[in-house]
Amino acid sequence: MPVQRARRTDLSGRAGRPDGVIYRQQYVGCGKVGCRRCPPTGPGHGPYWYGYYWDYRQRTRSFYVGKTLPTGVELITPSDDAASTRPTEGGDAHT
């Protein structure tokens, strides 16, 4: 299963989290010797959802969400992700 990304659409009940939260799935290693799910024999445990945001010092912070996304969060499709990284029309702003 490919790892997915998501973003919060309803920011009214964010429980103290900043507006710009991006959710991403990650595999996690448990650290036990000989675990077959952890690298190099497997991808790890999960995937689990984590939320990422920038704090007031402009540092990236993360928090554990769990196996399922909270309500008010939509998945980012690959076409949405490519559109957000595509340069805007009109060329370079410095010319």
Phi and psi restraints in degrees (range 20) as a CNS / XPLOR table:
assign (resid 1 and name C) (resid 2 and name N)
       (resid 2 and name CA) (resid 2 and name C) 1.0 -71.0 20.0 2
assign (resid 2 and name N) (resid 2 and name CA)
       (resid 2 and name C) (resid 3 and name N) 1.0 149.5 20.0 2
assign (resid 2 and name C) (resid 3 and name N)
       (resid 3 and name CA) (resid 3 and name C) 1.0 -74.0 20.0 2
assign (resid 3 and name N) (resid 3 and name CA)
       (resid 3 and name C) (resid 4 and name N) 1.0 138.4 20.0 2
assign (resid 3 and name C) (resid 4 and name N)
       (resid 4 and name CA) (resid 4 and name C) 1.0 -114.1 20.0 2
assign (resid 4 and name N) (resid 4 and name CA)
       (resid 4 and name C) (resid 5 and name N) 1.0 164.6 20.0 2
assign (resid 4 and name C) (resid 5 and name N)
       (resid 5 and name CA) (resid 5 and name C) 1.0 -126.8 20.0 2
assign (resid 5 and name N) (resid 5 and name CA)
       (resid 5 and name C) (resid 6 and name N) 1.0 157.2 20.0 2
assign (resid 5 and name C) (resid 6 and name N)
       (resid 6 and name CA) (resid 6 and name C) 1.0 -150.1 20.0 2
assign (resid 6 and name N) (resid 6 and name CA)
       (resid 6 and name C) (resid 7 and name N) 1.0 166.5 20.0 2
assign (resid 6 and name C) (resid 7 and name N)
       (resid 7 and name CA) (resid 7 and name C) 1.0 -140.3 20.0 2
assign (resid 7 and name N) (resid 7 and name CA)
       (resid 7 and name C) (resid 8 and name N) 1.0 153.8 20.0 2
assign (resid 7 and name C) (resid 8 and name N)
       (resid 8 and name CA) (resid 8 and name C) 1.0 -80.3 20.0 2
assign (resid 8 and name N) (resid 8 and name CA)
       (resid 8 and name C) (resid 9 and name N) 1.0 133.1 20.0 2
assign (resid 8 and name C) (resid 9 and name N)
       (resid 9 and name CA) (resid 9 and name C) 1.0 -101.9 20.0 2
assign (resid 9 and name N) (resid 9 and name CA)
       (resid 9 and name C) (resid 10 and name N) 1.0 -35.0 20.0 2
assign (resid 9 and name C) (resid 10 and name N)
       (resid 10 and name CA) (resid 10 and name C) 1.0 -104.5 20.0 2
assign (resid 10 and name N) (resid 10 and name CA)
       (resid 10 and name C) (resid 11 and name N) 1.0 110.0 20.0 2
assign (resid 10 and name C) (resid 11 and name N)
       (resid 11 and name CA) (resid 11 and name C) 1.0 -95.4 20.0 2
assign (resid 11 and name N) (resid 11 and name CA)
       (resid 11 and name C) (resid 12 and name N) 1.0 6.0 20.0 2
assign (resid 11 and name C) (resid 12 and name N)
       (resid 12 and name CA) (resid 12 and name C) 1.0 -70.5 20.0 2
assign (resid 12 and name N) (resid 12 and name CA)
       (resid 12 and name C) (resid 13 and name N) 1.0 -33.8 20.0 2
assign (resid 12 and name C) (resid 13 and name N)
       (resid 13 and name CA) (resid 13 and name C) 1.0 -115.3 20.0 2
assign (resid 13 and name N) (resid 13 and name CA)
       (resid 13 and name C) (resid 14 and name N) 1.0 50.6 20.0 2
assign (resid 13 and name C) (resid 14 and name N)
       (resid 14 and name CA) (resid 14 and name C) 1.0 -85.6 20.0 2
assign (resid 14 and name N) (resid 14 and name CA)
       (resid 14 and name C) (resid 15 and name N) 1.0 0.5 20.0 2
assign (resid 14 and name C) (resid 15 and name N)
       (resid 15 and name CA) (resid 15 and name C) 1.0 56.0 20.0 2
assign (resid 15 and name N) (resid 15 and name CA)
       (resid 15 and name C) (resid 16 and name N) 1.0 47.9 20.0 2
assign (resid 15 and name C) (resid 16 and name N)
       (resid 16 and name CA) (resid 16 and name C) 1.0 84.7 20.0 2
assign (resid 16 and name N) (resid 16 and name CA)
       (resid 16 and name C) (resid 17 and name N) 1.0 0.1 20.0 2
assign (resid 16 and name C) (resid 17 and name N)
       (resid 17 and name CA) (resid 17 and name C) 1.0 -83.0 20.0 2
assign (resid 17 and name N) (resid 17 and name CA)
       (resid 17 and name C) (resid 18 and name N) 1.0 147.8 20.0 2
assign (resid 17 and name C) (resid 18 and name N)
       (resid 18 and name CA) (resid 18 and name C) 1.0 -65.0 20.0 2
assign (resid 18 and name N) (resid 18 and name CA)
       (resid 18 and name C) (resid 19 and name N) 1.0 167.0 20.0 2
assign (resid 18 and name C) (resid 19 and name N)
       (resid 19 and name CA) (resid 19 and name C) 1.0 -64.6 20.0 2
assign (resid 19 and name N) (resid 19 and name CA)
       (resid 19 and name C) (resid 20 and name N) 1.0 -39.7 20.0 2
assign (resid 19 and name C) (resid 20 and name N)
       (resid 20 and name CA) (resid 20 and name C) 1.0 -87.6 20.0 2
assign (resid 20 and name N) (resid 20 and name CA)
       (resid 20 and name C) (resid 21 and name N) 1.0 57.8 20.0 2
assign (resid 20 and name C) (resid 21 and name N)
       (resid 21 and name CA) (resid 21 and name C) 1.0 -90.4 20.0 2
assign (resid 21 and name N) (resid 21 and name CA)
       (resid 21 and name C) (resid 22 and name N) 1.0 127.8 20.0 2
assign (resid 21 and name C) (resid 22 and name N)
       (resid 22 and name CA) (resid 22 and name C) 1.0 -113.7 20.0 2
assign (resid 22 and name N) (resid 22 and name CA)
       (resid 22 and name C) (resid 23 and name N) 1.0 134.8 20.0 2
assign (resid 22 and name C) (resid 23 and name N)
       (resid 23 and name CA) (resid 23 and name C) 1.0 -104.7 20.0 2
assign (resid 23 and name N) (resid 23 and name CA)
       (resid 23 and name C) (resid 24 and name N) 1.0 139.5 20.0 2
assign (resid 23 and name C) (resid 24 and name N)
       (resid 24 and name CA) (resid 24 and name C) 1.0 -142.2 20.0 2
assign (resid 24 and name N) (resid 24 and name CA)
       (resid 24 and name C) (resid 25 and name N) 1.0 142.7 20.0 2
assign (resid 24 and name C) (resid 25 and name N)
       (resid 25 and name CA) (resid 25 and name C) 1.0 -87.2 20.0 2
assign (resid 25 and name N) (resid 25 and name CA)
       (resid 25 and name C) (resid 26 and name N) 1.0 141.4 20.0 2
assign (resid 25 and name C) (resid 26 and name N)
       (resid 26 and name CA) (resid 26 and name C) 1.0 -138.5 20.0 2
assign (resid 26 and name N) (resid 26 and name CA)
       (resid 26 and name C) (resid 27 and name N) 1.0 148.9 20.0 2
assign (resid 26 and name C) (resid 27 and name N)
       (resid 27 and name CA) (resid 27 and name C) 1.0 -93.4 20.0 2
assign (resid 27 and name N) (resid 27 and name CA)
       (resid 27 and name C) (resid 28 and name N) 1.0 144.4 20.0 2
assign (resid 27 and name C) (resid 28 and name N)
       (resid 28 and name CA) (resid 28 and name C) 1.0 -124.9 20.0 2
assign (resid 28 and name N) (resid 28 and name CA)
       (resid 28 and name C) (resid 29 and name N) 1.0 139.4 20.0 2
assign (resid 28 and name C) (resid 29 and name N)
       (resid 29 and name CA) (resid 29 and name C) 1.0 -90.6 20.0 2
assign (resid 29 and name N) (resid 29 and name CA)
       (resid 29 and name C) (resid 30 and name N) 1.0 141.6 20.0 2
assign (resid 29 and name C) (resid 30 and name N)
       (resid 30 and name CA) (resid 30 and name C) 1.0 -89.4 20.0 2
assign (resid 30 and name N) (resid 30 and name CA)
       (resid 30 and name C) (resid 31 and name N) 1.0 -22.0 20.0 2
assign (resid 30 and name C) (resid 31 and name N)
       (resid 31 and name CA) (resid 31 and name C) 1.0 87.9 20.0 2
assign (resid 31 and name N) (resid 31 and name CA)
       (resid 31 and name C) (resid 32 and name N) 1.0 -1.4 20.0 2
assign (resid 31 and name C) (resid 32 and name N)
       (resid 32 and name CA) (resid 32 and name C) 1.0 -75.6 20.0 2
assign (resid 32 and name N) (resid 32 and name CA)
       (resid 32 and name C) (resid 33 and name N) 1.0 138.8 20.0 2
assign (resid 32 and name C) (resid 33 and name N)
       (resid 33 and name CA) (resid 33 and name C) 1.0 -68.8 20.0 2
assign (resid 33 and name N) (resid 33 and name CA)
       (resid 33 and name C) (resid 34 and name N) 1.0 130.4 20.0 2
assign (resid 33 and name C) (resid 34 and name N)
       (resid 34 and name CA) (resid 34 and name C) 1.0 81.7 20.0 2
assign (resid 34 and name N) (resid 34 and name CA)
       (resid 34 and name C) (resid 35 and name N) 1.0 9.3 20.0 2
assign (resid 34 and name C) (resid 35 and name N)
       (resid 35 and name CA) (resid 35 and name C) 1.0 -67.9 20.0 2
assign (resid 35 and name N) (resid 35 and name CA)
       (resid 35 and name C) (resid 36 and name N) 1.0 126.2 20.0 2
assign (resid 35 and name C) (resid 36 and name N)
       (resid 36 and name CA) (resid 36 and name C) 1.0 -78.8 20.0 2
assign (resid 36 and name N) (resid 36 and name CA)
       (resid 36 and name C) (resid 37 and name N) 1.0 -15.8 20.0 2
assign (resid 36 and name C) (resid 37 and name N)
       (resid 37 and name CA) (resid 37 and name C) 1.0 -84.3 20.0 2
assign (resid 37 and name N) (resid 37 and name CA)
       (resid 37 and name C) (resid 38 and name N) 1.0 -22.9 20.0 2
assign (resid 37 and name C) (resid 38 and name N)
       (resid 38 and name CA) (resid 38 and name C) 1.0 -87.3 20.0 2
assign (resid 38 and name N) (resid 38 and name CA)
       (resid 38 and name C) (resid 39 and name N) 1.0 156.5 20.0 2
assign (resid 38 and name C) (resid 39 and name N)
       (resid 39 and name CA) (resid 39 and name C) 1.0 -58.7 20.0 2
assign (resid 39 and name N) (resid 39 and name CA)
       (resid 39 and name C) (resid 40 and name N) 1.0 148.7 20.0 2
assign (resid 39 and name C) (resid 40 and name N)
       (resid 40 and name CA) (resid 40 and name C) 1.0 -91.0 20.0 2
assign (resid 40 and name N) (resid 40 and name CA)
       (resid 40 and name C) (resid 41 and name N) 1.0 -3.6 20.0 2
assign (resid 40 and name C) (resid 41 and name N)
       (resid 41 and name CA) (resid 41 and name C) 1.0 -88.0 20.0 2
assign (resid 41 and name N) (resid 41 and name CA)
       (resid 41 and name C) (resid 42 and name N) 1.0 -19.4 20.0 2
assign (resid 41 and name C) (resid 42 and name N)
       (resid 42 and name CA) (resid 42 and name C) 1.0 -146.9 20.0 2
assign (resid 42 and name N) (resid 42 and name CA)
       (resid 42 and name C) (resid 43 and name N) 1.0 176.8 20.0 2
assign (resid 42 and name C) (resid 43 and name N)
       (resid 43 and name CA) (resid 43 and name C) 1.0 -77.7 20.0 2
assign (resid 43 and name N) (resid 43 and name CA)
       (resid 43 and name C) (resid 44 and name N) 1.0 -22.4 20.0 2
assign (resid 43 and name C) (resid 44 and name N)
       (resid 44 and name CA) (resid 44 and name C) 1.0 121.4 20.0 2
assign (resid 44 and name N) (resid 44 and name CA)
       (resid 44 and name C) (resid 45 and name N) 1.0 -175.7 20.0 2
assign (resid 44 and name C) (resid 45 and name N)
       (resid 45 and name CA) (resid 45 and name C) 1.0 -90.3 20.0 2
assign (resid 45 and name N) (resid 45 and name CA)
       (resid 45 and name C) (resid 46 and name N) 1.0 143.0 20.0 2
assign (resid 45 and name C) (resid 46 and name N)
       (resid 46 and name CA) (resid 46 and name C) 1.0 121.0 20.0 2
assign (resid 46 and name N) (resid 46 and name CA)
       (resid 46 and name C) (resid 47 and name N) 1.0 -150.8 20.0 2
assign (resid 46 and name C) (resid 47 and name N)
       (resid 47 and name CA) (resid 47 and name C) 1.0 -79.6 20.0 2
assign (resid 47 and name N) (resid 47 and name CA)
       (resid 47 and name C) (resid 48 and name N) 1.0 148.0 20.0 2
assign (resid 47 and name C) (resid 48 and name N)
       (resid 48 and name CA) (resid 48 and name C) 1.0 -114.6 20.0 2
assign (resid 48 and name N) (resid 48 and name CA)
       (resid 48 and name C) (resid 49 and name N) 1.0 148.3 20.0 2
assign (resid 48 and name C) (resid 49 and name N)
       (resid 49 and name CA) (resid 49 and name C) 1.0 -85.1 20.0 2
assign (resid 49 and name N) (resid 49 and name CA)
       (resid 49 and name C) (resid 50 and name N) 1.0 136.2 20.0 2
assign (resid 49 and name C) (resid 50 and name N)
       (resid 50 and name CA) (resid 50 and name C) 1.0 -128.8 20.0 2
assign (resid 50 and name N) (resid 50 and name CA)
       (resid 50 and name C) (resid 51 and name N) 1.0 146.2 20.0 2
assign (resid 50 and name C) (resid 51 and name N)
       (resid 51 and name CA) (resid 51 and name C) 1.0 -104.5 20.0 2
assign (resid 51 and name N) (resid 51 and name CA)
       (resid 51 and name C) (resid 52 and name N) 1.0 140.8 20.0 2
assign (resid 51 and name C) (resid 52 and name N)
       (resid 52 and name CA) (resid 52 and name C) 1.0 -125.4 20.0 2
assign (resid 52 and name N) (resid 52 and name CA)
       (resid 52 and name C) (resid 53 and name N) 1.0 138.5 20.0 2
assign (resid 52 and name C) (resid 53 and name N)
       (resid 53 and name CA) (resid 53 and name C) 1.0 -153.4 20.0 2
assign (resid 53 and name N) (resid 53 and name CA)
       (resid 53 and name C) (resid 54 and name N) 1.0 166.4 20.0 2
assign (resid 53 and name C) (resid 54 and name N)
       (resid 54 and name CA) (resid 54 and name C) 1.0 -98.4 20.0 2
assign (resid 54 and name N) (resid 54 and name CA)
       (resid 54 and name C) (resid 55 and name N) 1.0 131.5 20.0 2
assign (resid 54 and name C) (resid 55 and name N)
       (resid 55 and name CA) (resid 55 and name C) 1.0 -86.2 20.0 2
assign (resid 55 and name N) (resid 55 and name CA)
       (resid 55 and name C) (resid 56 and name N) 1.0 -175.7 20.0 2
assign (resid 55 and name C) (resid 56 and name N)
       (resid 56 and name CA) (resid 56 and name C) 1.0 -65.7 20.0 2
assign (resid 56 and name N) (resid 56 and name CA)
       (resid 56 and name C) (resid 57 and name N) 1.0 -19.0 20.0 2
assign (resid 56 and name C) (resid 57 and name N)
       (resid 57 and name CA) (resid 57 and name C) 1.0 -94.6 20.0 2
assign (resid 57 and name N) (resid 57 and name CA)
       (resid 57 and name C) (resid 58 and name N) 1.0 11.3 20.0 2
assign (resid 57 and name C) (resid 58 and name N)
       (resid 58 and name CA) (resid 58 and name C) 1.0 62.0 20.0 2
assign (resid 58 and name N) (resid 58 and name CA)
       (resid 58 and name C) (resid 59 and name N) 1.0 38.3 20.0 2
assign (resid 58 and name C) (resid 59 and name N)
       (resid 59 and name CA) (resid 59 and name C) 1.0 -110.9 20.0 2
assign (resid 59 and name N) (resid 59 and name CA)
       (resid 59 and name C) (resid 60 and name N) 1.0 144.5 20.0 2
assign (resid 59 and name C) (resid 60 and name N)
       (resid 60 and name CA) (resid 60 and name C) 1.0 -76.0 20.0 2
assign (resid 60 and name N) (resid 60 and name CA)
       (resid 60 and name C) (resid 61 and name N) 1.0 129.2 20.0 2
assign (resid 60 and name C) (resid 61 and name N)
       (resid 61 and name CA) (resid 61 and name C) 1.0 -120.5 20.0 2
assign (resid 61 and name N) (resid 61 and name CA)
       (resid 61 and name C) (resid 62 and name N) 1.0 151.7 20.0 2
assign (resid 61 and name C) (resid 62 and name N)
       (resid 62 and name CA) (resid 62 and name C) 1.0 -134.6 20.0 2
assign (resid 62 and name N) (resid 62 and name CA)
       (resid 62 and name C) (resid 63 and name N) 1.0 158.6 20.0 2
assign (resid 62 and name C) (resid 63 and name N)
       (resid 63 and name CA) (resid 63 and name C) 1.0 -145.8 20.0 2
assign (resid 63 and name N) (resid 63 and name CA)
       (resid 63 and name C) (resid 64 and name N) 1.0 148.2 20.0 2
assign (resid 63 and name C) (resid 64 and name N)
       (resid 64 and name CA) (resid 64 and name C) 1.0 -76.3 20.0 2
assign (resid 64 and name N) (resid 64 and name CA)
       (resid 64 and name C) (resid 65 and name N) 1.0 134.6 20.0 2
assign (resid 64 and name C) (resid 65 and name N)
       (resid 65 and name CA) (resid 65 and name C) 1.0 -107.0 20.0 2
assign (resid 65 and name N) (resid 65 and name CA)
       (resid 65 and name C) (resid 66 and name N) 1.0 -48.9 20.0 2
assign (resid 65 and name C) (resid 66 and name N)
       (resid 66 and name CA) (resid 66 and name C) 1.0 131.6 20.0 2
assign (resid 66 and name N) (resid 66 and name CA)
       (resid 66 and name C) (resid 67 and name N) 1.0 -163.5 20.0 2
assign (resid 66 and name C) (resid 67 and name N)
       (resid 67 and name CA) (resid 67 and name C) 1.0 -75.1 20.0 2
assign (resid 67 and name N) (resid 67 and name CA)
       (resid 67 and name C) (resid 68 and name N) 1.0 -28.7 20.0 2
assign (resid 67 and name C) (resid 68 and name N)
       (resid 68 and name CA) (resid 68 and name C) 1.0 -118.6 20.0 2
assign (resid 68 and name N) (resid 68 and name CA)
       (resid 68 and name C) (resid 69 and name N) 1.0 152.7 20.0 2
assign (resid 68 and name C) (resid 69 and name N)
       (resid 69 and name CA) (resid 69 and name C) 1.0 -75.6 20.0 2
assign (resid 69 and name N) (resid 69 and name CA)
       (resid 69 and name C) (resid 70 and name N) 1.0 150.0 20.0 2
assign (resid 69 and name C) (resid 70 and name N)
       (resid 70 and name CA) (resid 70 and name C) 1.0 -71.6 20.0 2
assign (resid 70 and name N) (resid 70 and name CA)
       (resid 70 and name C) (resid 71 and name N) 1.0 166.6 20.0 2
assign (resid 70 and name C) (resid 71 and name N)
       (resid 71 and name CA) (resid 71 and name C) 1.0 -68.6 20.0 2
assign (resid 71 and name N) (resid 71 and name CA)
       (resid 71 and name C) (resid 72 and name N) 1.0 151.6 20.0 2
assign (resid 71 and name C) (resid 72 and name N)
       (resid 72 and name CA) (resid 72 and name C) 1.0 82.2 20.0 2
assign (resid 72 and name N) (resid 72 and name CA)
       (resid 72 and name C) (resid 73 and name N) 1.0 16.8 20.0 2
assign (resid 72 and name C) (resid 73 and name N)
       (resid 73 and name CA) (resid 73 and name C) 1.0 -118.8 20.0 2
assign (resid 73 and name N) (resid 73 and name CA)
       (resid 73 and name C) (resid 74 and name N) 1.0 133.4 20.0 2
assign (resid 73 and name C) (resid 74 and name N)
       (resid 74 and name CA) (resid 74 and name C) 1.0 -112.3 20.0 2
assign (resid 74 and name N) (resid 74 and name CA)
       (resid 74 and name C) (resid 75 and name N) 1.0 146.5 20.0 2
assign (resid 74 and name C) (resid 75 and name N)
       (resid 75 and name CA) (resid 75 and name C) 1.0 -72.7 20.0 2
assign (resid 75 and name N) (resid 75 and name CA)
       (resid 75 and name C) (resid 76 and name N) 1.0 144.6 20.0 2
assign (resid 75 and name C) (resid 76 and name N)
       (resid 76 and name CA) (resid 76 and name C) 1.0 -94.7 20.0 2
assign (resid 76 and name N) (resid 76 and name CA)
       (resid 76 and name C) (resid 77 and name N) 1.0 118.3 20.0 2
assign (resid 76 and name C) (resid 77 and name N)
       (resid 77 and name CA) (resid 77 and name C) 1.0 -79.6 20.0 2
assign (resid 77 and name N) (resid 77 and name CA)
       (resid 77 and name C) (resid 78 and name N) 1.0 158.4 20.0 2
assign (resid 77 and name C) (resid 78 and name N)
       (resid 78 and name CA) (resid 78 and name C) 1.0 -56.4 20.0 2
assign (resid 78 and name N) (resid 78 and name CA)
       (resid 78 and name C) (resid 79 and name N) 1.0 -33.1 20.0 2
assign (resid 78 and name C) (resid 79 and name N)
       (resid 79 and name CA) (resid 79 and name C) 1.0 -70.1 20.0 2
assign (resid 79 and name N) (resid 79 and name CA)
       (resid 79 and name C) (resid 80 and name N) 1.0 -36.2 20.0 2
assign (resid 79 and name C) (resid 80 and name N)
       (resid 80 and name CA) (resid 80 and name C) 1.0 -65.2 20.0 2
assign (resid 80 and name N) (resid 80 and name CA)
       (resid 80 and name C) (resid 81 and name N) 1.0 -40.6 20.0 2
assign (resid 80 and name C) (resid 81 and name N)
       (resid 81 and name CA) (resid 81 and name C) 1.0 -66.1 20.0 2
assign (resid 81 and name N) (resid 81 and name CA)
       (resid 81 and name C) (resid 82 and name N) 1.0 -41.5 20.0 2
assign (resid 81 and name C) (resid 82 and name N)
       (resid 82 and name CA) (resid 82 and name C) 1.0 -67.8 20.0 2
assign (resid 82 and name N) (resid 82 and name CA)
       (resid 82 and name C) (resid 83 and name N) 1.0 -36.2 20.0 2
assign (resid 82 and name C) (resid 83 and name N)
       (resid 83 and name CA) (resid 83 and name C) 1.0 -67.1 20.0 2
assign (resid 83 and name N) (resid 83 and name CA)
       (resid 83 and name C) (resid 84 and name N) 1.0 -33.1 20.0 2
assign (resid 83 and name C) (resid 84 and name N)
       (resid 84 and name CA) (resid 84 and name C) 1.0 -75.4 20.0 2
assign (resid 84 and name N) (resid 84 and name CA)
       (resid 84 and name C) (resid 85 and name N) 1.0 -21.3 20.0 2
assign (resid 84 and name C) (resid 85 and name N)
       (resid 85 and name CA) (resid 85 and name C) 1.0 -100.2 20.0 2
assign (resid 85 and name N) (resid 85 and name CA)
       (resid 85 and name C) (resid 86 and name N) 1.0 -5.5 20.0 2
assign (resid 85 and name C) (resid 86 and name N)
       (resid 86 and name CA) (resid 86 and name C) 1.0 -72.4 20.0 2
assign (resid 86 and name N) (resid 86 and name CA)
       (resid 86 and name C) (resid 87 and name N) 1.0 136.3 20.0 2
assign (resid 86 and name C) (resid 87 and name N)
       (resid 87 and name CA) (resid 87 and name C) 1.0 -66.1 20.0 2
assign (resid 87 and name N) (resid 87 and name CA)
       (resid 87 and name C) (resid 88 and name N) 1.0 151.2 20.0 2
assign (resid 87 and name C) (resid 88 and name N)
       (resid 88 and name CA) (resid 88 and name C) 1.0 -75.8 20.0 2
assign (resid 88 and name N) (resid 88 and name CA)
       (resid 88 and name C) (resid 89 and name N) 1.0 155.2 20.0 2
assign (resid 88 and name C) (resid 89 and name N)
       (resid 89 and name CA) (resid 89 and name C) 1.0 -72.0 20.0 2
assign (resid 89 and name N) (resid 89 and name CA)
       (resid 89 and name C) (resid 90 and name N) 1.0 154.6 20.0 2
assign (resid 89 and name C) (resid 90 and name N)
       (resid 90 and name CA) (resid 90 and name C) 1.0 109.3 20.0 2
assign (resid 90 and name N) (resid 90 and name CA)
       (resid 90 and name C) (resid 91 and name N) 1.0 -6.3 20.0 2
assign (resid 90 and name C) (resid 91 and name N)
       (resid 91 and name CA) (resid 91 and name C) 1.0 84.4 20.0 2
assign (resid 91 and name N) (resid 91 and name CA)
       (resid 91 and name C) (resid 92 and name N) 1.0 -162.1 20.0 2
assign (resid 91 and name C) (resid 92 and name N)
       (resid 92 and name CA) (resid 92 and name C) 1.0 -74.9 20.0 2
assign (resid 92 and name N) (resid 92 and name CA)
       (resid 92 and name C) (resid 93 and name N) 1.0 138.0 20.0 2
assign (resid 92 and name C) (resid 93 and name N)
       (resid 93 and name CA) (resid 93 and name C) 1.0 -75.0 20.0 2
assign (resid 93 and name N) (resid 93 and name CA)
       (resid 93 and name C) (resid 94 and name N) 1.0 -14.2 20.0 2
assign (resid 93 and name C) (resid 94 and name N)
       (resid 94 and name CA) (resid 94 and name C) 1.0 -89.9 20.0 2
assign (resid 94 and name N) (resid 94 and name CA)
       (resid 94 and name C) (resid 95 and name N) 1.0 -0.6 20.0 2
